Amino acid sequence: MAEEKSLENVKPDETLDVLGETCPIPEAMAHKKLNKMKVGQVLEVYTDHAAAVENSFPSMLNKLNYPYCVTKTAPGEFTIKIKKTS
């Protein structure tokens, strides 16, 4: 599933701060948190690992078919909002 900008203004149900962590930690922690969430809920992830934003997260989320939205919040920092759909 491609990025979905409609998630930009959605209030998250859960947050996950993985600033300072490198692959595969951000994706693994997000996947674990998403597994505990209910369908329809939104997870907001804070990361500064560009490789995760550009490659790992899109790959994982496309396989899971979860819509997501990436926003650059500061130089080198990103927020990823993910909606659990199944």
N, CA, C and O atoms as a CHARMM CRD file, in Angstrom:
* protein
*
  344
    1    1 MET  N      0.86000  -1.17700   0.00000 PROA 1      0.00000
    2    1 MET  CA     0.00000   0.00000   0.00000 PROA 1      0.00000
    3    1 MET  C      0.90200   1.23400   0.00000 PROA 1      0.00000
    4    1 MET  O      1.90100   1.27900   0.71800 PROA 1      0.00000
    5    2 ALA  N      0.55500   2.20500  -0.78500 PROA 2      0.00000
    6    2 ALA  CA     1.33800   3.42900  -0.89400 PROA 2      0.00000
    7    2 ALA  C      1.05800   4.36100   0.28300 PROA 2      0.00000
    8    2 ALA  O      0.15600   4.13800   1.09000 PROA 2      0.00000
    9    3 GLU  N      1.86800   5.40600   0.34200 PROA 3      0.00000
   10    3 GLU  CA     1.63900   6.39300   1.38600 PROA 3      0.00000
   11    3 GLU  C      0.24600   6.98200   1.25900 PROA 3      0.00000
   12    3 GLU  O     -0.26500   7.17100   0.15500 PROA 3      0.00000
   13    4 GLU  N     -0.35600   7.26700   2.39300 PROA 4      0.00000
   14    4 GLU  CA    -1.70700   7.81700   2.42000 PROA 4      0.00000
   15    4 GLU  C     -1.69800   9.11100   3.21200 PROA 4      0.00000
   16    4 GLU  O     -1.70500   9.10000   4.44300 PROA 4      0.00000
   17    5 LYS  N     -1.68300  10.23700   2.48800 PROA 5      0.00000
   18    5 LYS  CA    -1.58400  11.55300   3.12200 PROA 5      0.00000
   19    5 LYS  C     -2.78000  11.86800   4.01600 PROA 5      0.00000
   20    5 LYS  O     -2.69200  12.76400   4.85500 PROA 5      0.00000
   21    6 SER  N     -3.89400  11.15500   3.85700 PROA 6      0.00000
   22    6 SER  CA    -5.07200  11.42300   4.68600 PROA 6      0.00000
   23    6 SER  C     -4.81000  11.11500   6.15900 PROA 6      0.00000
   24    6 SER  O     -5.58100  11.53500   7.02200 PROA 6      0.00000
   25    7 LEU  N     -3.73900  10.39100   6.45700 PROA 7      0.00000
   26    7 LEU  CA    -3.40300  10.07800   7.84700 PROA 7      0.00000
   27    7 LEU  C     -2.67200  11.22100   8.54800 PROA 7      0.00000
   28    7 LEU  O     -2.51500  11.20200   9.76900 PROA 7      0.00000
   29    8 GLU  N     -2.22500  12.21700   7.77800 PROA 8      0.00000
   30    8 GLU  CA    -1.44100  13.31500   8.34400 PROA 8      0.00000
   31    8 GLU  C     -2.10600  13.96300   9.54600 PROA 8      0.00000
   32    8 GLU  O     -1.43500  14.24900  10.53800 PROA 8      0.00000
   33    9 ASN  N     -3.40100  14.19700   9.47900 PROA 9      0.00000
   34    9 ASN  CA    -4.10500  14.92500  10.54100 PROA 9      0.00000
   35    9 ASN  C     -4.86600  14.02200  11.50700 PROA 9      0.00000
   36    9 ASN  O     -5.65600  14.50500  12.31800 PROA 9      0.00000
   37   10 VAL  N     -4.63100  12.72100  11.42500 PROA 10     0.00000
   38   10 VAL  CA    -5.31000  11.77100  12.30000 PROA 10     0.00000
   39   10 VAL  C     -4.57300  11.70200  13.64200 PROA 10     0.00000
   40   10 VAL  O     -3.34800  11.59200  13.69200 PROA 10     0.00000
   41   11 LYS  N     -5.34400  11.77100  14.71700 PROA 11     0.00000
   42   11 LYS  CA    -4.76700  11.66100  16.06200 PROA 11     0.00000
   43   11 LYS  C     -4.39200  10.19400  16.31400 PROA 11     0.00000
   44   11 LYS  O     -5.23300   9.30800  16.15900 PROA 11     0.00000
   45   12 PRO  N     -3.14300   9.93300  16.69800 PROA 12     0.00000
   46   12 PRO  CA    -2.73600   8.54300  16.92600 PROA 12     0.00000
   47   12 PRO  C     -3.32400   7.96800  18.21200 PROA 12     0.00000
   48   12 PRO  O     -3.57200   8.68400  19.18200 PROA 12     0.00000
   49   13 ASP  N     -3.53800   6.66000  18.18900 PROA 13     0.00000
   50   13 ASP  CA    -3.99100   5.94900  19.38800 PROA 13     0.00000
   51   13 ASP  C     -2.80700   5.55600  20.26500 PROA 13     0.00000
   52   13 ASP  O     -2.92600   5.47400  21.48800 PROA 13     0.00000
   53   14 GLU  N     -1.67100   5.31700  19.62900 PROA 14     0.00000
   54   14 GLU  CA    -0.44300   4.92100  20.32700 PROA 14     0.00000
   55   14 GLU  C      0.73100   5.63700  19.68700 PROA 14     0.00000
   56   14 GLU  O      0.66900   6.01900  18.51900 PROA 14     0.00000
   57   15 THR  N      1.81300   5.82300  20.45700 PROA 15     0.00000
   58   15 THR  CA     3.03900   6.40300  19.91600 PROA 15     0.00000
   59   15 THR  C      4.21500   5.49700  20.25400 PROA 15     0.00000
   60   15 THR  O      4.16900   4.71900  21.20700 PROA 15     0.00000
   61   16 LEU  N      5.27100   5.61500  19.45000 PROA 16     0.00000
   62   16 LEU  CA     6.48200   4.82400  19.65100 PROA 16     0.00000
   63   16 LEU  C      7.67800   5.69000  19.29200 PROA 16     0.00000
   64   16 LEU  O      7.79600   6.15300  18.15800 PROA 16     0.00000
   65   17 ASP  N      8.56200   5.91000  20.25400 PROA 17     0.00000
   66   17 ASP  CA     9.75800   6.72200  20.04500 PROA 17     0.00000
   67   17 ASP  C     10.95200   5.79000  19.84200 PROA 17     0.00000
   68   17 ASP  O     11.39700   5.12200  20.77500 PROA 17     0.00000
   69   18 VAL  N     11.46100   5.75500  18.61100 PROA 18     0.00000
   70   18 VAL  CA    12.64800   4.93900  18.31500 PROA 18     0.00000
   71   18 VAL  C     13.79200   5.83000  17.82300 PROA 18     0.00000
   72   18 VAL  O     14.64700   5.38900  17.05500 PROA 18     0.00000
   73   19 LEU  N     13.79600   7.07600  18.27100 PROA 19     0.00000
   74   19 LEU  CA    14.88300   7.98500  17.92600 PROA 19     0.00000
   75   19 LEU  C     16.19900   7.40300  18.42900 PROA 19     0.00000
   76   19 LEU  O     16.28900   6.94900  19.57000 PROA 19     0.00000
   77   20 GLY  N     17.21500   7.41900  17.57500 PROA 20     0.00000
   78   20 GLY  CA    18.52500   6.89400  17.94500 PROA 20     0.00000
   79   20 GLY  C     18.70400   5.42100  17.63400 PROA 20     0.00000
   80   20 GLY  O     19.82000   4.90600  17.71900 PROA 20     0.00000
   81   21 GLU  N     17.63300   4.73200  17.27700 PROA 21     0.00000
   82   21 GLU  CA    17.71500   3.29500  16.96200 PROA 21     0.00000
   83   21 GLU  C     17.93800   3.09800  15.46000 PROA 21     0.00000
   84   21 GLU  O     17.46100   3.88400  14.64200 PROA 21     0.00000
   85   22 THR  N     18.66700   2.04100  15.11400 PROA 22     0.00000
   86   22 THR  CA    18.91600   1.72700  13.70900 PROA 22     0.00000
   87   22 THR  C     18.26900   0.39000  13.36600 PROA 22     0.00000
   88   22 THR  O     17.84600  -0.35800  14.24700 PROA 22     0.00000
   89   23 CYS  N     18.20200   0.10800  12.06700 PROA 23     0.00000
   90   23 CYS  CA    17.58900  -1.12900  11.58200 PROA 23     0.00000
   91   23 CYS  C     18.25200  -2.34100  12.23300 PROA 23     0.00000
   92   23 CYS  O     19.47200  -2.36100  12.39600 PROA 23     0.00000
   93   24 PRO  N     17.48600  -3.32200  12.59600 PROA 24     0.00000
   94   24 PRO  CA    16.05600  -3.51400  12.38000 PROA 24     0.00000
   95   24 PRO  C     15.18800  -3.11600  13.57800 PROA 24     0.00000
   96   24 PRO  O     14.00000  -3.43700  13.61100 PROA 24     0.00000
   97   25 ILE  N     15.76200  -2.43000  14.54800 PROA 25     0.00000
   98   25 ILE  CA    15.03400  -2.11800  15.78900 PROA 25     0.00000
   99   25 ILE  C     13.75000  -1.30700  15.55500 PROA 25     0.00000
  100   25 ILE  O     12.70800  -1.68700  16.08800 PROA 25     0.00000
  101   26 PRO  N     13.77300  -0.21000  14.78500 PROA 26     0.00000
  102   26 PRO  CA    12.52800   0.56000  14.62900 PROA 26     0.00000
  103   26 PRO  C     11.37300  -0.25900  14.04900 PROA 26     0.00000
  104   26 PRO  O     10.24400  -0.18700  14.53400 PROA 26     0.00000
  105   27 GLU  N     11.67100  -1.04100  13.00200 PROA 27     0.00000
  106   27 GLU  CA    10.60700  -1.83800  12.37700 PROA 27     0.00000
  107   27 GLU  C     10.12600  -2.94100  13.31400 PROA 27     0.00000
  108   27 GLU  O      8.92500  -3.19500  13.41500 PROA 27     0.00000
  109   28 ALA  N     11.05700  -3.59100  13.99500 PROA 28     0.00000
  110   28 ALA  CA    10.68600  -4.68100  14.90400 PROA 28     0.00000
  111   28 ALA  C      9.81200  -4.17000  16.04300 PROA 28     0.00000
  112   28 ALA  O      8.81600  -4.80100  16.39800 PROA 28     0.00000
  113   29 MET  N     10.18200  -3.02800  16.61500 PROA 29     0.00000
  114   29 MET  CA     9.39600  -2.47000  17.71500 PROA 29     0.00000
  115   29 MET  C      8.02100  -2.01300  17.23400 PROA 29     0.00000
  116   29 MET  O      7.02500  -2.19300  17.93400 PROA 29     0.00000
  117   30 ALA  N      7.96700  -1.42100  16.03300 PROA 30     0.00000
  118   30 ALA  CA     6.68700  -0.98200  15.48300 PROA 30     0.00000
  119   30 ALA  C      5.79300  -2.18700  15.19100 PROA 30     0.00000
  120   30 ALA  O      4.59700  -2.16600  15.48200 PROA 30     0.00000
  121   31 HSD  N      6.37500  -3.22600  14.62200 PROA 31     0.00000
  122   31 HSD  CA     5.60000  -4.43200  14.30500 PROA 31     0.00000
  123   31 HSD  C      5.03100  -5.04900  15.58400 PROA 31     0.00000
  124   31 HSD  O      3.87000  -5.45700  15.62100 PROA 31     0.00000
  125   32 LYS  N      5.85200  -5.11300  16.62400 PROA 32     0.00000
  126   32 LYS  CA     5.40500  -5.66800  17.91200 PROA 32     0.00000
  127   32 LYS  C      4.26300  -4.83100  18.49300 PROA 32     0.00000
  128   32 LYS  O      3.28100  -5.37600  18.99800 PROA 32     0.00000
  129   33 LYS  N      4.39900  -3.51500  18.41900 PROA 33     0.00000
  130   33 LYS  CA     3.35600  -2.62500  18.95300 PROA 33     0.00000
  131   33 LYS  C      2.07100  -2.75600  18.13000 PROA 33     0.00000
  132   33 LYS  O      0.97700  -2.80800  18.69200 PROA 33     0.00000
  133   34 LEU  N      2.20200  -2.80900  16.79600 PROA 34     0.00000
  134   34 LEU  CA     1.02700  -2.95500  15.93200 PROA 34     0.00000
  135   34 LEU  C      0.28800  -4.26200  16.20900 PROA 34     0.00000
  136   34 LEU  O     -0.94100  -4.30100  16.15300 PROA 34     0.00000
  137   35 ASN  N      1.02300  -5.32400  16.50400 PROA 35     0.00000
  138   35 ASN  CA     0.38900  -6.61400  16.80200 PROA 35     0.00000
  139   35 ASN  C     -0.51300  -6.54600  18.02700 PROA 35     0.00000
  140   35 ASN  O     -1.46500  -7.32000  18.13600 PROA 35     0.00000
  141   36 LYS  N     -0.22800  -5.63400  18.94800 PROA 36     0.00000
  142   36 LYS  CA    -1.01300  -5.49300  20.17200 PROA 36     0.00000
  143   36 LYS  C     -2.19100  -4.52500  20.00800 PROA 36     0.00000
  144   36 LYS  O     -3.05500  -4.43800  20.88000 PROA 36     0.00000
  145   37 MET  N     -2.21600  -3.80200  18.88800 PROA 37     0.00000
  146   37 MET  CA    -3.25200  -2.79600  18.65800 PROA 37     0.00000
  147   37 MET  C     -4.46800  -3.40200  17.96800 PROA 37     0.00000
  148   37 MET  O     -4.39000  -4.47600  17.37100 PROA 37     0.00000
  149   38 LYS  N     -5.59400  -2.69500  18.06100 PROA 38     0.00000
  150   38 LYS  CA    -6.83100  -3.12600  17.42000 PROA 38     0.00000
  151   38 LYS  C     -6.89100  -2.61900  15.98900 PROA 38     0.00000
  152   38 LYS  O     -6.27900  -1.60500  15.65300 PROA 38     0.00000
  153   39 VAL  N     -7.63100  -3.33000  15.15300 PROA 39     0.00000
  154   39 VAL  CA    -7.85400  -2.90800  13.77400 PROA 39     0.00000
  155   39 VAL  C     -8.48900  -1.51600  13.77700 PROA 39     0.00000
  156   39 VAL  O     -9.41300  -1.24600  14.54400 PROA 39     0.00000
  157   40 GLY  N     -7.98200  -0.64400  12.91500 PROA 40     0.00000
  158   40 GLY  CA    -8.49700   0.72000  12.82000 PROA 40     0.00000
  159   40 GLY  C     -7.70400   1.72800  13.62500 PROA 40     0.00000
  160   40 GLY  O     -7.83400   2.93300  13.41100 PROA 40     0.00000
  161   41 GLN  N     -6.87700   1.24800  14.55500 PROA 41     0.00000
  162   41 GLN  CA    -6.08800   2.16900  15.35200 PROA 41     0.00000
  163   41 GLN  C     -4.86700   2.66000  14.57000 PROA 41     0.00000
  164   41 GLN  O     -4.41600   2.02000  13.62000 PROA 41     0.00000
  165   42 VAL  N     -4.34200   3.82400  15.00100 PROA 42     0.00000
  166   42 VAL  CA    -3.20500   4.45300  14.33200 PROA 42     0.00000
  167   42 VAL  C     -2.02400   4.54000  15.29200 PROA 42     0.00000
  168   42 VAL  O     -2.15300   4.97200  16.43800 PROA 42     0.00000
  169   43 LEU  N     -0.86700   4.11400  14.78500 PROA 43     0.00000
  170   43 LEU  CA     0.38600   4.18800  15.53200 PROA 43     0.00000
  171   43 LEU  C      1.23000   5.30400  14.92900 PROA 43     0.00000
  172   43 LEU  O      1.36600   5.39900  13.71000 PROA 43     0.00000
  173   44 GLU  N      1.79500   6.14900  15.79100 PROA 44     0.00000
  174   44 GLU  CA     2.69700   7.20200  15.34300 PROA 44     0.00000
  175   44 GLU  C      4.09900   6.85800  15.82700 PROA 44     0.00000
  176   44 GLU  O      4.32700   6.69300  17.02600 PROA 44     0.00000
  177   45 VAL  N      5.03700   6.75100  14.88700 PROA 45     0.00000
  178   45 VAL  CA     6.41500   6.36300  15.17900 PROA 45     0.00000
  179   45 VAL  C      7.32900   7.55900  14.95400 PROA 45     0.00000
  180   45 VAL  O      7.24200   8.22300  13.92100 PROA 45     0.00000
  181   46 TYR  N      8.21000   7.83700  15.92300 PROA 46     0.00000
  182   46 TYR  CA     9.19700   8.90000  15.80500 PROA 46     0.00000
  183   46 TYR  C     10.55100   8.25200  15.55600 PROA 46     0.00000
  184   46 TYR  O     11.00400   7.43500  16.35700 PROA 46     0.00000
  185   47 THR  N     11.21000   8.61500  14.43600 PROA 47     0.00000
  186   47 THR  CA    12.49600   8.01900  14.10200 PROA 47     0.00000
  187   47 THR  C     13.41400   9.04400  13.44700 PROA 47     0.00000
  188   47 THR  O     12.96100  10.02400  12.85600 PROA 47     0.00000
  189   48 ASP  N     14.71400   8.79100  13.56900 PROA 48     0.00000
  190   48 ASP  CA    15.71200   9.61000  12.88400 PROA 48     0.00000
  191   48 ASP  C     16.58400   8.73300  11.98500 PROA 48     0.00000
  192   48 ASP  O     17.66400   9.14200  11.55900 PROA 48     0.00000
  193   49 HSD  N     16.10700   7.54200  11.70700 PROA 49     0.00000
  194   49 HSD  CA    16.85900   6.60000  10.87000 PROA 49     0.00000
  195   49 HSD  C     16.30600   6.63300   9.44900 PROA 49     0.00000
  196   49 HSD  O     15.29600   5.99800   9.14600 PROA 49     0.00000
  197   50 ALA  N     16.98600   7.38600   8.58200 PROA 50     0.00000
  198   50 ALA  CA    16.50100   7.61200   7.22100 PROA 50     0.00000
  199   50 ALA  C     16.31800   6.31200   6.44300 PROA 50     0.00000
  200   50 ALA  O     15.36900   6.19000   5.66900 PROA 50     0.00000
  201   51 ALA  N     17.20800   5.34100   6.63400 PROA 51     0.00000
  202   51 ALA  CA    17.08600   4.07400   5.89900 PROA 51     0.00000
  203   51 ALA  C     15.78500   3.35700   6.25300 PROA 51     0.00000
  204   51 ALA  O     15.16800   2.72500   5.39500 PROA 51     0.00000
  205   52 ALA  N     15.37600   3.45400   7.49400 PROA 52     0.00000
  206   52 ALA  CA    14.11600   2.83300   7.90000 PROA 52     0.00000
  207   52 ALA  C     12.93500   3.52200   7.21900 PROA 52     0.00000
  208   52 ALA  O     11.98600   2.86600   6.78900 PROA 52     0.00000
  209   53 VAL  N     13.00200   4.84400   7.12800 PROA 53     0.00000
  210   53 VAL  CA    11.92400   5.62100   6.51800 PROA 53     0.00000
  211   53 VAL  C     11.84900   5.36300   5.01600 PROA 53     0.00000
  212   53 VAL  O     10.76200   5.25700   4.44900 PROA 53     0.00000
  213   54 GLU  N     13.00600   5.26400   4.38200 PROA 54     0.00000
  214   54 GLU  CA    13.05200   5.12800   2.92400 PROA 54     0.00000
  215   54 GLU  C     12.85000   3.69000   2.44400 PROA 54     0.00000
  216   54 GLU  O     12.31000   3.47100   1.36000 PROA 54     0.00000
  217   55 ASN  N     13.27600   2.71300   3.24000 PROA 55     0.00000
  218   55 ASN  CA    13.25800   1.32600   2.77500 PROA 55     0.00000
  219   55 ASN  C     12.48700   0.36200   3.67300 PROA 55     0.00000
  220   55 ASN  O     11.50800  -0.24900   3.24400 PROA 55     0.00000
  221   56 SER  N     12.92700   0.23300   4.90400 PROA 56     0.00000
  222   56 SER  CA    12.41200  -0.81800   5.78600 PROA 56     0.00000
  223   56 SER  C     10.93000  -0.66900   6.11700 PROA 56     0.00000
  224   56 SER  O     10.15900  -1.62100   5.99300 PROA 56     0.00000
  225   57 PHE  N     10.53800   0.53300   6.53900 PROA 57     0.00000
  226   57 PHE  CA     9.12700   0.71900   6.87900 PROA 57     0.00000
  227   57 PHE  C      8.21500   0.54400   5.67200 PROA 57     0.00000
  228   57 PHE  O      7.22700  -0.18400   5.76700 PROA 57     0.00000
  229   58 PRO  N      8.51100   1.19000   4.52400 PROA 58     0.00000
  230   58 PRO  CA     7.63300   0.97500   3.36400 PROA 58     0.00000
  231   58 PRO  C      7.53000  -0.49300   2.96500 PROA 58     0.00000
  232   58 PRO  O      6.44500  -0.96700   2.62700 PROA 58     0.00000
  233   59 SER  N      8.63500  -1.20700   3.00200 PROA 59     0.00000
  234   59 SER  CA     8.62100  -2.62900   2.64500 PROA 59     0.00000
  235   59 SER  C      7.72200  -3.42000   3.58600 PROA 59     0.00000
  236   59 SER  O      6.87100  -4.19200   3.14200 PROA 59     0.00000
  237   60 MET  N      7.91500  -3.22500   4.89100 PROA 60     0.00000
  238   60 MET  CA     7.11900  -3.94000   5.89300 PROA 60     0.00000
  239   60 MET  C      5.63400  -3.58200   5.76700 PROA 60     0.00000
  240   60 MET  O      4.77500  -4.46400   5.77600 PROA 60     0.00000
  241   61 LEU  N      5.34200  -2.29700   5.65200 PROA 61     0.00000
  242   61 LEU  CA     3.95000  -1.84300   5.63900 PROA 61     0.00000
  243   61 LEU  C      3.23600  -2.23600   4.35900 PROA 61     0.00000
  244   61 LEU  O      2.03600  -2.50900   4.38200 PROA 61     0.00000
  245   62 ASN  N      3.94700  -2.26800   3.25000 PROA 62     0.00000
  246   62 ASN  CA     3.34200  -2.73200   2.00100 PROA 62     0.00000
  247   62 ASN  C      3.00600  -4.21700   2.08400 PROA 62     0.00000
  248   62 ASN  O      1.96900  -4.64500   1.57800 PROA 62     0.00000
  249   63 LYS  N      3.87600  -5.01000   2.71800 PROA 63     0.00000
  250   63 LYS  CA     3.59100  -6.43900   2.89200 PROA 63     0.00000
  251   63 LYS  C      2.37600  -6.65500   3.78800 PROA 63     0.00000
  252   63 LYS  O      1.57400  -7.55900   3.55200 PROA 63     0.00000
  253   64 LEU  N      2.24600  -5.81800   4.82200 PROA 64     0.00000
  254   64 LEU  CA     1.11600  -5.92300   5.74300 PROA 64     0.00000
  255   64 LEU  C     -0.14700  -5.27000   5.18000 PROA 64     0.00000
  256   64 LEU  O     -1.24300  -5.46300   5.70700 PROA 64     0.00000
  257   65 ASN  N      0.01700  -4.50000   4.11200 PROA 65     0.00000
  258   65 ASN  CA    -1.07700  -3.75500   3.49700 PROA 65     0.00000
  259   65 ASN  C     -1.66800  -2.71700   4.45800 PROA 65     0.00000
  260   65 ASN  O     -2.88000  -2.50600   4.49700 PROA 65     0.00000
  261   66 TYR  N     -0.78000  -2.07200   5.23600 PROA 66     0.00000
  262   66 TYR  CA    -1.19000  -1.02400   6.16300 PROA 66     0.00000
  263   66 TYR  C     -0.90900   0.34100   5.52700 PROA 66     0.00000
  264   66 TYR  O      0.21600   0.59200   5.09500 PROA 66     0.00000
  265   67 PRO  N     -1.90300   1.21800   5.46200 PROA 67     0.00000
  266   67 PRO  CA    -1.64300   2.56700   4.97800 PROA 67     0.00000
  267   67 PRO  C     -0.75500   3.32100   5.96400 PROA 67     0.00000
  268   67 PRO  O     -0.82700   3.10300   7.17300 PROA 67     0.00000
  269   68 TYR  N      0.08200   4.21100   5.43100 PROA 68     0.00000
  270   68 TYR  CA     0.99300   4.96700   6.28600 PROA 68     0.00000
  271   68 TYR  C      1.27200   6.33200   5.67100 PROA 68     0.00000
  272   68 TYR  O      1.01400   6.56500   4.49000 PROA 68     0.00000
  273   69 CYS  N      1.79800   7.21700   6.48800 PROA 69     0.00000
  274   69 CYS  CA     2.13100   8.56400   6.06000 PROA 69     0.00000
  275   69 CYS  C      3.43000   8.97800   6.74500 PROA 69     0.00000
  276   69 CYS  O      3.55000   8.86400   7.96500 PROA 69     0.00000
  277   70 VAL  N      4.40100   9.45700   5.97200 PROA 70     0.00000
  278   70 VAL  CA     5.67900   9.91300   6.51100 PROA 70     0.00000
  279   70 VAL  C      5.72400  11.43200   6.45200 PROA 70     0.00000
  280   70 VAL  O      5.41600  12.03300   5.42300 PROA 70     0.00000
  281   71 THR  N      6.11200  12.04700   7.56900 PROA 71     0.00000
  282   71 THR  CA     6.25800  13.49300   7.64100 PROA 71     0.00000
  283   71 THR  C      7.63200  13.81100   8.20500 PROA 71     0.00000
  284   71 THR  O      8.02700  13.26100   9.23300 PROA 71     0.00000
  285   72 LYS  N      8.36400  14.70000   7.53600 PROA 72     0.00000
  286   72 LYS  CA     9.64200  15.16000   8.06900 PROA 72     0.00000
  287   72 LYS  C      9.33600  16.23000   9.10200 PROA 72     0.00000
  288   72 LYS  O      8.75700  17.26300   8.76700 PROA 72     0.00000
  289   73 THR  N      9.71600  16.00000  10.35200 PROA 73     0.00000
  290   73 THR  CA     9.34800  16.90900  11.43700 PROA 73     0.00000
  291   73 THR  C     10.46100  17.86400  11.82900 PROA 73     0.00000
  292   73 THR  O     10.20100  18.91600  12.41400 PROA 73     0.00000
  293   74 ALA  N     11.70600  17.50600  11.51100 PROA 74     0.00000
  294   74 ALA  CA    12.88100  18.32000  11.80900 PROA 74     0.00000
  295   74 ALA  C     14.00600  17.78700  10.92500 PROA 74     0.00000
  296   74 ALA  O     13.87400  16.70700  10.34900 PROA 74     0.00000
  297   75 PRO  N     15.10100  18.52100  10.81100 PROA 75     0.00000
  298   75 PRO  CA    16.20400  17.98000  10.01700 PROA 75     0.00000
  299   75 PRO  C     16.63700  16.60500  10.53000 PROA 75     0.00000
  300   75 PRO  O     17.10500  16.47100  11.66000 PROA 75     0.00000
  301   76 GLY  N     16.47500  15.59400   9.68500 PROA 76     0.00000
  302   76 GLY  CA    16.87200  14.23600  10.05000 PROA 76     0.00000
  303   76 GLY  C     15.89600  13.48900  10.93100 PROA 76     0.00000
  304   76 GLY  O     16.20300  12.37900  11.36500 PROA 76     0.00000
  305   77 GLU  N     14.73400  14.04700  11.21300 PROA 77     0.00000
  306   77 GLU  CA    13.73300  13.37400  12.05100 PROA 77     0.00000
  307   77 GLU  C     12.41400  13.25300  11.29100 PROA 77     0.00000
  308   77 GLU  O     12.02000  14.14000  10.53400 PROA 77     0.00000
  309   78 PHE  N     11.74800  12.11800  11.52200 PROA 78     0.00000
  310   78 PHE  CA    10.52200  11.81000  10.79800 PROA 78     0.00000
  311   78 PHE  C      9.46300  11.25200  11.73500 PROA 78     0.00000
  312   78 PHE  O      9.77100  10.67000  12.77600 PROA 78     0.00000
  313   79 THR  N      8.21100  11.44300  11.34300 PROA 79     0.00000
  314   79 THR  CA     7.07200  10.81500  12.00000 PROA 79     0.00000
  315   79 THR  C      6.39600   9.93400  10.95900 PROA 79     0.00000
  316   79 THR  O      6.14400  10.36300   9.83300 PROA 79     0.00000
  317   80 ILE  N      6.10700   8.70300  11.34800 PROA 80     0.00000
  318   80 ILE  CA     5.39400   7.78700  10.46800 PROA 80     0.00000
  319   80 ILE  C      4.09000   7.41500  11.15700 PROA 80     0.00000
  320   80 ILE  O      4.10200   6.86800  12.26000 PROA 80     0.00000
  321   81 LYS  N      2.97100   7.70500  10.51600 PROA 81     0.00000
  322   81 LYS  CA     1.66500   7.28700  11.04000 PROA 81     0.00000
  323   81 LYS  C      1.22400   6.06400  10.27200 PROA 81     0.00000
  324   81 LYS  O      1.22800   6.05000   9.04100 PROA 81     0.00000
  325   82 ILE  N      0.84400   5.03700  11.00900 PROA 82     0.00000
  326   82 ILE  CA     0.46600   3.74500  10.42600 PROA 82     0.00000
  327   82 ILE  C     -0.91300   3.36800  10.91700 PROA 82     0.00000
  328   82 ILE  O     -1.19000   3.42000  12.11600 PROA 82     0.00000
  329   83 LYS  N     -1.77800   2.98900   9.99300 PROA 83     0.00000
  330   83 LYS  CA    -3.12400   2.53000  10.36600 PROA 83     0.00000
  331   83 LYS  C     -3.19200   1.01300  10.24300 PROA 83     0.00000
  332   83 LYS  O     -2.94200   0.45200   9.17600 PROA 83     0.00000
  333   84 LYS  N     -3.53100   0.36600  11.33800 PROA 84     0.00000
  334   84 LYS  CA    -3.67700  -1.09000  11.32100 PROA 84     0.00000
  335   84 LYS  C     -5.01600  -1.43300  10.66000 PROA 84     0.00000
  336   84 LYS  O     -6.07100  -0.96600  11.09100 PROA 84     0.00000
  337   85 THR  N     -4.95600  -2.24800   9.61900 PROA 85     0.00000
  338   85 THR  CA    -6.17400  -2.55300   8.86900 PROA 85     0.00000
  339   85 THR  C     -6.58200  -4.01700   8.96100 PROA 85     0.00000
  340   85 THR  O     -7.66100  -4.38300   8.49700 PROA 85     0.00000
  341   86 SER  N     -5.75000  -4.85000   9.54200 PROA 86     0.00000
  342   86 SER  CA    -6.12900  -6.26100   9.68300 PROA 86     0.00000
  343   86 SER  C     -5.41300  -6.88200  10.85900 PROA 86     0.00000
  344   86 SER  O     -5.60100  -8.06500  11.14200 PROA 86     0.00000
